[in-house]
Amino acid sequence: MYKTIDKQNELFISIIMKNRELMDILDYVSNLGLPNFYIAAGSVFQIIWNYMDGNDLNYGIKDIDVIYY
């Protein structure tokens, strides 16, 4: 039924890690050595939604926004 926050976090991370393209982008950006960056929520939300709907994880994602400062 309802999952604990720890179980929800585990599921979230496992879904995100299934997306090879996103992991490649995270690796690439991490190697740039930027002091602060994050991936905007739109693509992350869409990946989770796609997983839950049984779609390809990248379905409907046109870009992945990297925010840095």
C-alpha positions, 0 to 999 in steps of 0.5 A, a space after each residue: 500500500 503506502 511506502 515509507 519515505 525511505 522506500 520511495 527514495 529507493 524507488 526514485 533513485 532506481 528509476 532515475 538510474 535506469 535512464 542511461 542518457 540522464 546518467 551520461 549527462 550527470 557524469 559529463 556535467 560532474 566532470 566539468 567541475 562546476 561548483 554548483 549544478 542541478 538538473 531541472 525538475 521537468 525531465 526528472 518528473 517526466 522520467 518518473 511519469 514515463 516509468 509509472 506509465 510503462 513508456 520509454 523513460 525518455 518519451 516526451 523529453 525534448 531536453 534536459 536542463 542543467 542549471 549551474 551557478 
